[in-house]
Amino acid sequence: MVSTHVPRLVIAAPASGSGKTTVATGLMRAFADAGLAVSPHKVGPDYIDPGYHALATGRPGRNLDAYMCGPERVAPLFLHGAAGCDVAVVEGVMGLYDGAAGQGELASTAHVAKLLRAPVVLVVDASSQSRSVAALVHGFASWDPEVRVAGVILNKVGSDRHEALLREALEESGVAVLGAVRRAGQVHTPSRHLGLVPVAERRADAVEAVAEFAARVRQGCDLKALLALAHSAPPLAEEPWDPTLWAGVPQGDGGTSHAVQAMGEGGHNVTTDPHPNGAPVIAVAGGPAFTFSYAEHTELLTAAGAEVVTFDPLHDEALPDRTSGIVIGGGFPEMYAAELSANEPLRTAVAELARSGAPIAAECAGLLYLARTLDGKPMCGVLDADARMSERLTLGYRDAVAIADNPLAAAGTRVRGHEFHRTVIEPAAGATPAWGFTHPRRQVEGFVQGGVHASYLHTHWAGAPGTASRLVARARR
């Protein structure tokens, strides 16, 4: 096995709201502006921050989720995304040691940093402290000896005097100060009920915001020292994840054993489909209303033999030519209910394809789009259910099992996923539910009817071998 050296940093914080996204995105852009090829990554299931990362670097923003994909796939997925890059920047999630609820360190930024053997830079909101910052940093740096907190960036620093006090206090901590970003006016990064507004909905303003992030990082941080720290990360011995090997893995209970059984010596897939009937077209929803997707999903669909074509349900009045399957991921259809409803020709086309039995995989926003109505506005009417906005936020990891055979999974397949929404759908499940949740609570959820699989559950197909190939096989039929 050949070791691979990718210079890398993990940008973490003691808590949410400390400025991780500002610093991480600004650092990505600053490195890119210096002529480096930068690989952007985000810990956890977040879809929105990777959009800003992609804008900063010109490369797909990729997620590293040890819960949904398994700890053993974090480094391979990282190496896949970072191939050919000069440096990788990984933005953490929540506080450094915050992971899946009740699961210890699992899926925390610290866990991912250990899996990547990457140095950690702690972004500290210093706006209301001086000498106490040393105790804070010392505590985070010493909590887990396997986590290498190698530097700190002081954020929201008030003045030269404030910075001097902070630096003096940290001299005894043994953790290098790699930057001090001054308190300044808020960069225009609007938020709403699920976090930042995605890049696709405000691209021009987002470009300006990312440029401002980079300017603040360049002004306040030691880029040479940060790059040198990234180069101090040791080589990784894992093999890069390869979608061409994972796409054709047959699916049983979703466990690793099935992936192993489907591989020949050296990891080569022994069930490769030559696609004698040509590549089926899988239409993937995009545009401002459907911005949540993982880059690996398209790669897996392509590796499984599909021709992937993007369509925008807000503006396209017809599905792409020869469409034989649809993937509708997450996003914000609730913000565009009137416009989606007004596009009756496309709603009719989706409903007709569903009646034909073609596979349609819908997650969260896709579930709402397939419903009869969303906040009273007519949608596709594929599901005999109605959706509406709610005051309640549903958020967290889920363990689930497929109730019945469907386009994504065989009955009994176990997956791990994530829910994140402020809507409800009534009823919550159809005559044949999509999933039975086993953690953190037991319930059934979603809809399986004909070729349709619709659910609130977001899944990462790199953690569910065979999903893409199953969908493509259904589309080919």
N, C-alpha and C positions, 0 to 999 in steps of 0.2 A: 504494500500500500504506500502510495506517494503522499508525503505531507505537503500541504498547501499553505503558503504564507499570505494572508490577507491582512494588511494593516487595518486596525479597527478600534473603535471607541464605543462605549456605551454611555449615553447621556441620561443620567438619573436625577432624582430629587428626593428630599425627605417626604414630600407630600405633593398631591395634585395642586396646581395653581402656583407653583414655584417659578415657572418659566421654562420648563423643559422644551416645549414645542418651539418657542421663540428661539432659544439657544441652539437646539438641534437643527432646526430648519435653516437658521442663519449660518450655522457652521457648514452645513452641506453646501449651501450656495456660495459661501466664501471660499471653500476648497475648490468648488467647480469653477468659480471665477478666476482662480489661480492656475487653471489649466489641468486640474486633476479629474480623472474619471471617478465619480463618487457613487457608491452603492448605498441607497437609502433603505432603512429597515425600521419597523415599529414593533415593539413587544406587545403581544395581546391581540385581541380581535378587532381593534379600531379600524374603521374604513376611511375616516375623514382625514386624519393627519397624513397618511401615506399619499393623499392627493397633493398636499402641499410639498411633501418631500419630492414627489415626481416633478413638480414645477421647479423646484430648486436645483434638481440634478439632471433632468432630462432622461431619467431612467425610471422604470416602474417602481413605485413604492411597494415594499413587500413586508408581510407580517411574519413574525416569529412567535408562534403560540404553542407553548409546551403542553397545554391542556387539550386543545383540539387536535393537534398533529402528533403529540407524543414527544417526550424529551429526546428520544433517540433520533428524531428527524429535524431538530432545530439546527444543528450544525450543517447537515447536508443541504437543507433548504437555504441556509445562509450562504454557503459556498456556491450553490446554483445561482443565486441572485447576484453575488459579488464577482462572478467570473469576469476576468478581464479588467477589473477596476483597480485603481491605485490606492483607494482607501474606502472603508465602510464606516458609516455612522449609524448607530442603533439608538433610536429614541425609546426610553423606557415607558412604563405605564404606572400611574398612581405613585405611591411612595416606593422607594427602592426595594423594600422587603414585603410589599403587599402583593399577595397572589390570589389564587382561587380561594374563595371563602371556605374555611374549614379544612383546607388541604395543605397547610403548612406553607412551604416555599414554592409549591408547584405553580408555574406560570408567572411568577414574579419577575421583575427586572433582575434581581439578584440571581435567581435560578438561571435565567437565560445568559447572564454574564458569565456564570460558572461553566455552563455548557459550551460557550464560545471561548472560554479562557481569555476574556477581553478585559482590559483595564476600564474602570468606571470613573467618570467625571461627574461629581455631584454639583448640581445647580441649586444654590441656596438663596432663598428670598431673605436678603439681609436688611430689609427696610425698617424693621423694628428691633434691631439688636446690634450690639457691638461685640464685647468680649465673650458673650454667651455663644457666639458662633463657633468658637473653638470646642466647647463642650458638645455642641450638636454634631459637628463634623467628626470629632473623636469617637462619639458613640456609634455613628453609622460606619465608620471605618473599622472599628474593632468588634462589631457585633458578630460578624461571620468571617473568620480568618481566610476562608476560601474566596471571599469577594475582595478583589483588589481595588479599593477606592484610592486612586492614584492622584487625583487632583480635584480642585474645587473651583467653580466659577461663581462669583458673588453677583447676584442679580439685584436690581433696584437699589443700587448704592446711591446715597443722597448727595455726597460732596467729597472733595479731596480729603477733608478731615475724617469723614466717616470711613472712607476707604483705608486710610492709614491705620485707624483703630482696628479695623477688621483684619488687615494684614498682620499687624503686630500680634494680635491674639492668636492667629493661626500659625505663627512661627513655631509655637511649641507643640502643635498637633502632629507634625510630621507629614502633613498633606500639603502639597504644593498649591499655591494660588495661581491658576492659569488664566484668570480673567476677572474683570470687575466691570459689569455692565451698569451704566448709570440709569437712575430712575428718569423716565422721560414720559412724554405724552403717549397715550395708548395708541398703538398701531391699529388701523381700522381692520379688525378681524371680527366681524359680527358673529354672534352665536344665537342659537334658538334652542328648541326643546331637547335636541339630542347632541348638542355641542356646536362646534364651529360650522358655519355654512360651507358646504363643499366647494372646491375650486371650480367645478363645472358650472356652478350657478353664479359665480362672480369673478370670472377669469381675469379681467383687466385689473380689478381692484386687488385680486390675490397676487398678481405679478408684482404690483407695487408693494404689497405687504411683505412678500418674501425678500424683495430688494432691501427694504428697510430693516428687516431682521438681520440680513447679511451685513449691512452697514454698521449696525450696533455691535455685532460680534467682531468685525474687523477692528473697530475703534477700541473695544474694551478687552479683547482676548489676545493671548499670545498664540497665534496660529502655528508658528514654527514649533513651539513646545508641545502643542496639542498633536501636531502631525508626528513629532518624534515619539510621543507617548503611544500613538496608534501603532507605530512601527515596532514598539517593544512587545507587542502581543506575539506569543509563540505560534509556530505553525500548527495547523489542524490536521489530524490524521484521517478524518472521515472522508468518504467519497461524496462528491456533490450529488444532490438529488437529481434524478433524470426522469422527466415526464414520459419519455418514450418507454422506459422500463415499468413505470407504475401504471400507465394508462390501461394496459391490457390485463391487469391482475384480476382473476375471477373473484367474485365477492361471495363470502359466506357469512361469517359472524362479524366481519370487519376487523378481525384480529390479525396480528403480524404473521401468525403461522400460515395463513392463506397466501400472504405475499411471498413467503419463503417457498411454499410448495409450487408456486407458479413460476419460479425463477430457475433457470438452469445454472450450471456452474459459471462463476464469474458474474452472476447477477443478470444474465441475458434472459429475456422473456421467451418462454417456450410456447406461448399461446397467441403469437402475433397473428392478427387477422390481415390477410392480403388485400382486403376491401375490393373484392372482384366486381362489385356493382357500382364502383365510384364513390366519391365522398359525399355523404349526406350533408345538407346545409343546416347548420344549427344557428338560429337567429338569437342573438344575445341583446337584451334590452340595455340601452344606454341613454345618454342625454341627461339634462338637469334633474329629471325626476327619478332616475335609477342609476345612482352613482356608486353604490356599494358592490364591489366585486374584488375577488382575489386574482392576481395575475396568473397564478398557477392553474386556475380553472380553464381559462382559454388555452393555455399550453397543454393541459391534459386532454381537452376536447380535440385539439389539433393532432396531438400524438395518437389519439384513438381513431383517427381517420376522418374527422369531420372537417368541413369547410365552415369556419366561424365568420359570421357576418353580423355587424352591429346595426341595430335599428333604434330610432328614437320615437317612443310612443306619443310624444307630444306633437311631433310634426310629420312623421311618415304616415301616409294614409294606406300603405300596403306593406305586408311582410316582404322580406327579401325574396327574390325569385328562387323557386325550388325549395323553399323552407319545409323541412320535415321534422323539426323539433325546435322548441323555444326554451331559453333560460331567462328568467326574469328575477334578478337579484333584488337587493335592498335599495333603499333610497328614501325619498320624501314625496310619495304621490299625494299625501295629504296637503302639501303646499301647492299642488297643481291639479287638484281634483276637477276643477271646472274645465281646464284645458284638456285634460285626458278624456273627460266625458264628451267634450265637443268633437273629438276626433272619432266620430262614429264609424267611419269606414275601417279603421284599424281595429277597433273593438269588435266589429263584426267578423273581420278576418281571423282574429285570435279565437273567437268563439267557434267559428267553422272548423279551424284546425283542431281544436279540442274535441269537437264532435267526431272528427275523423279517427280519433284514437291515437294521433301522433303524441309523442312524449312532450310534456310541458312541465318544467321544473320551476317552481315559484317559491321564493323565500321572502317572507316579511312584506316588503313593498309589493312584490309580485303577488302575494296572497291577496292583498287589498285590491290590486288591479283586476284580479280574476273574480272578485266578489260581484254580487248583484249591484250594490251601491257602496259608495264611500262618502260619508257625511251627506247622504241624501242625493248625491250625484250618480247617475247611472255609470257603471263600469262594464266589464266584459260580460257579466252574467253567466260565467262558466260555473260558478259555485252558487248554491242556493243559500247565500249568507250575506249579511250586511255588516259593513265596517264603519267605525266612527272614531274620532279623536277622543282621548280620555285624559283625565288629570293624573292618572297613575302611571308612573314609570315602571316598566317591566325590564329587568336587567339582571344578567348573570349567566354563568355556565350551566349547561344541562347535560345529563347523561340520558340517552334515549335508545329505544329499540324499535325497529320497523315493525308495524302491526301486520302488514300484508305485503306481498310482492308488489313492487311499483317500479317506475322508470329509474329510480336512483338506487334502490336497495332490495335485496331479497328479504322475505319475511324472517324476522329474528336477527337481522343485522344490527349490531350495536355500534352507536356513534357517540361522539361528544360534540356538542355545539354550543351556541350562544344566542341568547335573546336580548334585544335592545329595541324597545318601541314604547310609544305613548298612544297606541291605538288598541281597540278591542274589536273582535269580530264575533258575531252572534249568528248561529251557534259557534262554539269554539272548535268543534270537531264534526266531521261528517259521519255518514253511516259506516264508512271505513276510515278510521283516523289514520293520519300519516305516521305519527309517533306515539309511543307510550313512554312518558318520562319516568325514569327511575331515581333521579337525583336532580335537585334537592327535594322534590316532592313528587308523589305519584299522581299522574293524570294522563289523559289522552288528549291529543291536540292535532289539528290539521286535517287535510282532506286527501283521500286517494279515490279517484273515480276515472275509469278508463285509463287514458295515458297521462292523467294529471296528477302531479304530486305538489301540494301547496301547503305551506306551513310557516309559522313565525320563526322556526329554528334556522339560524345561519350555521352552515357547516363548512369546513375547509376540506376540500376533496383530496388534498395531499395527506390528510389523516384518515381517509376512508378509501382505501385502494379499490379500484374497480368501478367507482361511481361514474366516471366519465365514459368508460367503455360500455357500461350497461346502457347509458342514455343514448350513445351513438348507435349501438346495436338495435335499440328500439326504433330509432329514427330511420335506420336503413331498412327495417322491415316495413 
